[in-house]
Amino acid sequence: MRSLLKLPTELPNWNGARVSRSPEGVALAGIPDWLVMVQPEYATSDGLLNRAAVGKGAPLRNPTGAPPSPGQTFPNGQPAFAPGSSGGVLINSEDYVDANVNVGDFTVFATLLRTAATAPYIWDPLTSATVGQRSFSLAIQSTTHLLVVRQFSGGFTTTAMTGVEVTVDVPHLVMMSYSAERGLTLRQDGVQRGNSAAGGAINRPAAISQMGSLLNGSSTFAVRYGLSGIINRDLTKTANAAYLAQLEGYLKTRYGIT
């Protein structure tokens, strides 16, 4: 005859470190091919942690003398940070020289709040595009404050695509993506504002071999940023529709974007 095993005594309470999943981890971890994810909760005066590459050990750094300013907020109270006055977060620093954008398939996005007159480049990759090559930047236009995609080629700069105004003290979600299937796409607050099909006037951004600076600010505190990043896939492609809805839905809800 078998006898019941004696049950062990109840385990004691554990007061040590615990592993928990952050809200953004639960919401966004299922989206593949993250290259950069930065957020205010991980901002210090020394730089920003790239949560997509935590094993690197070193933070993404701002230019010398222009550290990020944590402790800012969005209108709904969500945390924000402001970049330094003389430049953005230098993604392509010595700690991240191997962090390349897949120039044939990428999405860059930012949640932001413009709090004063400013015209920053939100994403500013290499601008040394030669004739026959093109490099694109996501920016806020200096006089109209429209969201724009600027195209660099052969030493010339033109406006390739235009969104709507990035209004003062109103949170926005801005996004630029590229793929051979979709071409170049501009989205703002969950709405497509422009698209240029691949093979048309706007060609593959061949000049983007590494990232430049991300999340610029033309003056201290003039722009505040929330969760922002780069994904090595075009989320506007049909196959990625669920990922796009997941990302935009979460960010719009979190930051009160309408």
Wavefront OBJ file of the C-alpha trace (Angstrom):
o trace
v 0.000 0.000 0.000
v 1.261 3.438 -0.895
v 1.273 6.172 1.709
v 0.838 9.864 1.195
v 4.066 11.840 1.097
v 4.495 14.357 3.837
v 3.892 17.819 2.465
v 6.717 20.330 2.960
v 6.292 23.267 5.260
v 5.079 26.507 3.699
v 7.793 28.431 1.914
v 8.904 31.612 3.686
v 8.100 35.037 2.248
v 10.709 36.224 -0.266
v 11.907 39.769 0.348
v 14.636 39.814 -2.288
v 14.648 41.127 -5.844
v 11.745 40.167 -8.064
v 11.418 40.028 -11.824
v 8.391 41.867 -13.210
v 7.275 42.890 -16.684
v 6.802 46.591 -17.307
v 3.574 47.832 -18.935
v 5.404 48.618 -22.173
v 7.047 45.198 -22.047
v 3.675 43.519 -21.853
v 2.268 45.744 -24.622
v 5.188 45.870 -27.060
v 7.497 42.902 -26.481
v 5.645 40.863 -29.096
v 6.684 43.276 -31.857
v 9.849 41.833 -33.459
v 13.070 43.492 -34.644
v 13.437 46.277 -32.094
v 16.672 48.215 -32.572
v 16.195 51.156 -30.193
v 13.651 51.769 -27.440
v 14.118 54.771 -25.167
v 11.766 56.103 -22.520
v 11.826 58.793 -19.839
v 11.724 56.339 -16.935
v 15.236 55.280 -17.935
v 16.662 58.762 -18.533
v 19.396 60.284 -16.388
v 21.694 63.254 -16.826
v 24.266 60.788 -18.200
v 22.112 59.502 -21.043
v 19.330 57.129 -21.964
v 19.195 53.364 -21.686
v 18.465 51.594 -24.951
v 15.989 49.042 -23.656
v 16.294 47.032 -26.853
v 19.999 46.439 -26.176
v 20.328 46.353 -22.406
v 23.355 44.059 -22.593
v 25.432 46.907 -23.984
v 25.983 48.285 -20.497
v 26.539 51.884 -21.626
v 23.707 54.373 -22.157
v 22.945 56.222 -25.353
v 24.699 59.535 -24.805
v 23.919 63.142 -25.587
v 26.659 65.459 -26.888
v 29.117 66.740 -24.317
v 27.633 69.642 -22.376
v 24.074 68.825 -23.450
v 22.800 66.055 -21.164
v 19.145 65.028 -21.303
v 16.804 66.593 -18.768
v 14.660 63.935 -17.099
v 11.741 64.701 -14.816
v 9.490 66.373 -17.419
v 5.853 65.370 -17.981
v 3.129 65.137 -20.617
v -0.227 66.880 -20.025
v -1.716 63.648 -18.631
v 1.149 63.275 -16.150
v 3.106 60.616 -18.021
v 6.885 61.089 -17.656
v 8.911 62.811 -20.368
v 12.472 63.978 -20.917
v 13.958 66.884 -22.856
v 17.095 66.497 -24.984
v 20.042 68.826 -24.511
v 20.001 72.193 -26.230
v 22.833 71.486 -28.672
v 21.744 68.169 -30.109
v 19.850 64.965 -29.699
v 20.640 61.536 -28.397
v 23.666 60.301 -30.325
v 22.618 56.791 -31.238
v 25.639 56.358 -33.493
v 28.135 56.849 -30.650
v 31.197 54.723 -29.994
v 29.067 52.412 -27.852
v 26.623 51.738 -30.679
v 28.610 51.722 -33.912
v 27.159 48.304 -34.748
v 23.564 49.460 -34.289
v 22.622 49.776 -37.958
v 19.230 50.592 -39.341
v 17.995 48.139 -41.951
v 17.705 50.862 -44.598
v 15.487 48.670 -46.749
v 12.943 47.944 -44.013
v 12.576 50.240 -40.979
v 10.229 52.305 -38.821
v 11.267 55.247 -36.642
v 8.717 56.777 -34.254
v 8.537 59.282 -31.414
v 5.963 60.463 -28.923
v 6.563 64.148 -28.335
v 5.261 67.396 -26.895
v 6.313 70.731 -28.411
v 6.203 73.309 -25.617
v 7.703 76.359 -27.372
v 8.666 77.647 -30.807
v 11.130 75.103 -32.131
v 12.015 73.240 -35.312
v 14.053 70.192 -34.405
v 15.066 67.209 -36.448
v 13.340 64.332 -34.700
v 15.518 61.798 -36.500
v 18.622 62.998 -38.304
v 20.559 60.222 -40.059
v 23.525 60.735 -42.335
v 23.062 63.786 -44.542
v 25.997 63.270 -46.912
v 23.905 61.649 -49.613
v 25.528 61.926 -53.033
v 23.799 62.306 -56.384
v 21.720 59.189 -56.955
v 21.426 58.482 -53.243
v 18.884 59.784 -50.811
v 18.757 60.115 -47.058
v 15.636 61.099 -45.129
v 15.059 63.000 -41.898
v 11.912 63.377 -39.827
v 11.554 66.974 -38.637
v 9.285 69.845 -37.588
v 9.210 72.716 -40.081
v 10.558 75.977 -38.657
v 7.765 78.438 -39.573
v 4.610 76.368 -40.117
v 5.524 73.715 -37.524
v 4.235 71.029 -39.861
v 5.658 67.544 -39.537
v 7.852 66.951 -42.593
v 10.140 64.373 -44.131
v 13.223 66.061 -45.561
v 15.187 64.450 -48.364
v 18.938 64.906 -48.782
v 20.636 64.164 -52.090
v 23.739 65.536 -53.758
v 24.094 68.345 -51.240
v 20.499 69.554 -51.677
v 17.603 69.399 -49.222
v 13.965 69.192 -50.294
v 10.680 68.463 -48.514
v 9.616 64.995 -49.577
v 6.428 64.653 -47.555
v 4.289 66.833 -45.268
v 2.021 66.007 -42.364
v -0.049 68.356 -40.203
v 0.962 70.893 -37.559
v 2.726 69.693 -34.434
v 0.812 72.024 -32.151
v 2.195 73.487 -28.920
v 1.328 71.676 -25.680
v -0.495 68.863 -27.504
v 1.041 65.366 -27.492
v 1.724 63.758 -30.873
v 2.849 60.402 -32.205
v 5.014 60.746 -35.321
v 6.305 57.922 -37.505
v 8.356 57.433 -40.671
v 8.886 54.065 -42.323
v 10.366 52.567 -45.471
v 10.271 49.251 -47.328
v 10.453 48.000 -50.883
v 6.794 47.002 -50.634
v 5.416 50.285 -49.317
v 8.023 52.879 -50.190
v 8.336 55.858 -47.834
v 5.428 56.483 -45.447
v 4.683 59.296 -43.001
v 2.172 58.767 -40.186
v 1.023 61.177 -37.511
v -1.288 60.430 -34.581
v -2.219 57.066 -36.077
v -3.160 58.487 -39.498
v -1.221 58.135 -42.760
v -0.228 61.614 -43.959
v 1.822 60.650 -46.994
v 3.236 57.772 -49.012
v 5.588 57.564 -51.976
v 5.605 54.136 -53.540
v 8.901 52.352 -53.990
v 10.329 52.910 -57.469
v 8.781 56.369 -57.711
v 10.381 59.751 -57.261
v 11.600 58.851 -53.782
v 13.962 55.910 -53.927
v 15.487 53.645 -51.334
v 17.434 55.727 -48.747
v 20.741 54.153 -49.687
v 22.817 56.755 -47.849
v 21.599 55.643 -44.411
v 24.323 53.221 -43.388
v 24.223 54.059 -39.685
v 22.080 56.172 -37.421
v 22.864 59.767 -36.671
v 21.088 61.473 -33.777
v 17.596 60.697 -32.573
v 15.188 62.932 -30.621
v 16.711 66.348 -31.141
v 15.647 69.581 -29.478
v 16.561 73.034 -30.778
v 16.341 74.564 -27.302
v 16.226 73.079 -23.839
v 12.733 71.972 -22.799
v 11.216 73.129 -26.123
v 10.465 69.503 -27.024
v 9.700 66.698 -24.610
v 9.773 63.031 -25.556
v 8.058 59.929 -24.287
v 8.636 56.344 -25.379
v 10.294 56.434 -28.811
v 12.405 54.146 -30.947
v 13.443 52.382 -34.120
v 12.256 48.994 -35.391
v 13.965 47.132 -38.216
v 10.775 46.495 -40.171
v 8.222 48.681 -41.917
v 5.161 48.460 -39.689
v 2.935 49.872 -42.447
v 3.317 46.731 -44.566
v 0.203 44.571 -44.774
v 1.872 41.701 -42.924
v 2.673 44.025 -39.998
v -0.773 45.624 -39.624
v -1.368 44.020 -36.215
v 2.005 45.267 -34.919
v 1.263 48.789 -36.156
v -2.133 48.811 -34.438
v -0.543 47.449 -31.254
v 2.169 50.123 -31.152
v -0.009 53.088 -32.092
v -2.899 52.002 -29.860
v -0.681 51.624 -26.812
v 1.185 54.920 -27.294
v -1.933 56.968 -28.059
v -3.657 55.632 -24.954
v -0.610 56.058 -22.722
v 0.100 59.668 -23.713
v -3.442 60.901 -24.344
v -2.946 61.384 -28.099
v -6.067 61.976 -30.163
l 1 2 3 4 5 6 7 8 9 10 11 12 13 14 15 16 17 18 19 20 21 22 23 24 25 26 27 28 29 30 31 32 33 34 35 36 37 38 39 40 41 42 43 44 45 46 47 48 49 50 51 52 53 54 55 56 57 58 59 60 61 62 63 64 65 66 67 68 69 70 71 72 73 74 75 76 77 78 79 80 81 82 83 84 85 86 87 88 89 90 91 92 93 94 95 96 97 98 99 100 101 102 103 104 105 106 107 108 109 110 111 112 113 114 115 116 117 118 119 120 121 122 123 124 125 126 127 128 129 130 131 132 133 134 135 136 137 138 139 140 141 142 143 144 145 146 147 148 149 150 151 152 153 154 155 156 157 158 159 160 161 162 163 164 165 166 167 168 169 170 171 172 173 174 175 176 177 178 179 180 181 182 183 184 185 186 187 188 189 190 191 192 193 194 195 196 197 198 199 200 201 202 203 204 205 206 207 208 209 210 211 212 213 214 215 216 217 218 219 220 221 222 223 224 225 226 227 228 229 230 231 232 233 234 235 236 237 238 239 240 241 242 243 244 245 246 247 248 249 250 251 252 253 254 255 256 257 258
